[in-house]
Structures are given as structure tokens and as C-alpha cells.
Amino acid sequence: MSNISISEELLSLGAKLSMDEPMKLHTSFRIGGAADIWCEARDIKILSDVIKTCKARGIPYFVIGQGTNLLVSDKGIRGVVIKLCGDFDEIEALGENRIRCGAGATLAAVCRFAQANSLGGLEFAWGIPGSVGGGVYMNAGAYGGEIKDVVQTTRYLDDEGNICEISGKKHDFAHRRSFFTDKNFVILDTVMELYPRNKNEIFFVMQDTMEKRKAKQPLNRPSAGSVFKRPDGFYAAALIEQCGLKGSSVGDAQVSEKHSGFIVNNGKASAEDVKELIRRVQQCVKEKTGVELECEVKFVGE
Ligand SMILES: Cc1cc2nc3c(=O)[nH]c(=O)nc-3n(C[C@H](O)[C@H](O)[C@H](O)COP(=O)(O)OP(=O)(O)OC[C@H]3O[C@@H](n4cnc5c(N)ncnc54)[C@H](O)[C@@H]3O)c2cc1C
């Protein structure tokens, strides 16, 4: 089936589309070729219809959050990239210190909402630039906190387009992993349980967290945050530094001078540059320290 006819079908479902969408516009790395079809779904009905249509036509689909943990290939993404918007951006207070967050909402918006409602527990997430969906998928965490500490229940669409729900331990959270890892399910929304805390106290902790980020991370350059997961008993950045790799580069991709766990795009880095740099770092760290660095960043595309 041609991209034109599938796009006509998706348009008729109420989705907003664009063809040959440059993915570098949607990733924090500012890297990536074009997606065949970029599809914005503003409610569950449209999303479910889009997924059913893709399945019925044998078209691959990929759900993107804020694109802050992705390396999209230079050849781009075949099929449909689905972005949640509209209803999925909503956040509401449910009472009893609980909030429901749409998967498309940014973690920044959720942190601001919690602070404004005098609810503590999410301060650690201030400064993580992803969405709720990406945060749950990745079990995002920082400064001693993780998404797993606050999530109660999550609704998702399975790959047949059915609405399902999991709660508590079923999320199977681990370091930068969850029940959703490597599944083609779409997280719809999640209920978080927080606790009462003074607004000003929350504000000061958030401010402190941001100061720490600014001091340690190269926030003035495009990146996808820490490239590698934390290996048991070590810090990836310390191992990389110890191996003399700080500042090393391939093309415009460079191991950050400020934080060796980050790879930054100094302008025109390609996905291939970043991949080659990752390969060299992994090989050198393995040879010199015996530790295998596993990627936290997800590779997507052709
Ligand atoms: C400067 C910087 C600092 C960072 N600091 C941190 C940090 O301190 N801690 C940390 O953990 N991470 C950090 N990150 C990485 C990143 O922000 C997190 O991994 C974040 O959770 C990714 O969310 P996202 O919405 O951008 O997801 P994306 O990068 O868009 O996607 C990541 C994965 O989640 C999946 N996904 C996204 N939304 C959904 C959905 N609705 N349903 C199903 N699957 C979905 C995608 O398919 C993909 O597999 C940082 C990144 C940057 C650029």
C-alpha cells in the first residue's frame, strides 16, 4: 500500500499528518532522517483507529514522546511515527494526593502541576526533558528518585488496540526499564501518588536540582542525556573519563567535555557519527576496565 493511500486513510480517522517529516526537528539530539508519515493523535479513539489501521495494512508504527532518549537513523523511519497530543497532554488532580497525567504531558508540566497543588514526590524529575509516556516506559530517574516511586496505575493500548490497565508491581520497573520495554504498547495515562508538601519547599528542591544539572550537564548542546546505563557498581561517566575518552569525537559527535556520560552534537553530527563514537567508547572501556557499557539511548529507524 502506498504512503499516499495510507495517509488518506489516517486523515479520514481525524489524525493530523505530515509526510517525510524530518525527525531531527523532534529529537533532542537534533539528528535523524525523515519519517514516512508523522501522525498526531489527539484522543484515544483516533489513536486506537490509527493503530488498528496500521496493523491491518501491515504498516509499522512507532510512538514517540519528546524524543529526548532517541537516536534516529540518518535514513529515517519507515512507516508511521505517532505523537500523542490534545487529550493526552492533560493533567488532573484526583484527590487523596493522586494525579492523573496524560502520556503526552511533559514531565516539566507535571512537576509544575504537583508543585502548584502542594504535592511532593516528583522533585527529582524536574529537568528530565521527556514526557510522561517516555518517563514510564524508561522508568526515568535522577537524584535518588525514579518514576517507579510515584506511579500507581497505568492505562495503555495493547497492539490490538484494546484499552488495558496495570498497577503496582505489574509495571515491572527496573533501572531504565519497565513492563513496556520492547513491547509495541501505547501508554495512555498514568496515576501517580504523591504526598502533601509545602509549595515553597518543593520549589526550593526543584531549583536546587536544576542548579545541579546546569553545573554538571552540557545543557547548551543537543544531546539525549546519558548515553549509557549505569553499570552495576560503577558510573559510566567515570569509566569513560578514566579511559581518556573525555572530549573524543567522530565528526561532530563528541563525548562531552563537561559530562563524559553525554555525547553532544556540535552541529552537523549524523546518527552514524554518534553510533561509531558509542562503539569506540564501548570497545575502549571494555578493553581497559572489563566493564560492558549498555546503551540507555534507543536506536530507532532504518
Ligand atoms: C539533557 C537531558 C537530560 C536528561 N536527563 C535524564 C535524567 O536525569 N534521567 C533520566 O532517566 N533520563 C534523562 N534523560 C533522557 C530522557 O529525557 C528520558 O529517558 C525520558 O524519560 C524520555 O522521554 P521521552 O518522552 O523523550 O521519550 P522518547 O525519547 O520519545 O522515547 C523513549 C522511549 O519511550 C517510548 N515511549 C514514549 N512515549 C510512549 C508512550 N506514550 N507509549 C509507549 N511508549 C512510549 C518510545 O517509543 C521510546 O521507546 C535526559 C535527556 C536529556 C536530553
The ligand as an ORCA input file, in Angstrom:
! r2SCAN-3c Opt
* xyz 0 1
  C      19.584     16.984     28.686
  C      18.943     15.659     29.034
  C      18.919     15.234     30.351
  C      18.333     14.007     30.685
  N      18.323     13.631     31.994
  C      17.755     12.460     32.332
  C      17.732     12.034     33.702
  O      18.186     12.725     34.607
  N      17.161     10.825     33.985
  C      16.629     10.027     33.010
  O      16.106      8.949     33.340
  N      16.641     10.403     31.713
  C      17.192     11.589     31.348
  N      17.208     11.965     30.033
  C      16.691     11.039     28.997
  C      15.193     11.208     28.668
  O      14.737     12.523     28.954
  C      14.341     10.190     29.428
  O      14.694      8.864     29.078
  C      12.848     10.371     29.152
  O      12.116      9.531     30.012
  C      12.468     10.064     27.702
  O      11.146     10.542     27.489
  P      10.644     10.993     26.043
  O       9.239     11.422     26.176
  O      11.562     11.963     25.434
  O      10.706      9.609     25.273
  P      11.287      9.322     23.811
  O      12.739      9.607     23.792
  O      10.446      9.990     22.794
  O      11.062      7.739     23.730
  C      11.771      6.863     24.582
  C      11.073      5.502     24.548
  O       9.792      5.641     25.174
  C       8.776      5.173     24.302
  N       7.560      5.947     24.531
  C       7.436      7.297     24.644
  N       6.138      7.621     24.853
  C       5.439      6.468     24.869
  C       4.056      6.129     25.032
  N       3.118      7.041     25.238
  N       3.716      4.816     24.964
  C       4.647      3.853     24.762
  N       5.957      4.104     24.596
  C       6.350      5.391     24.651
  C       9.335      5.385     22.893
  O       8.684      4.541     21.957
  C      10.795      5.031     23.109
  O      10.992      3.628     23.055
  C      17.777     13.186     29.669
  C      17.794     13.632     28.343
  C      18.372     14.847     28.021
  C      18.355     15.317     26.584
*
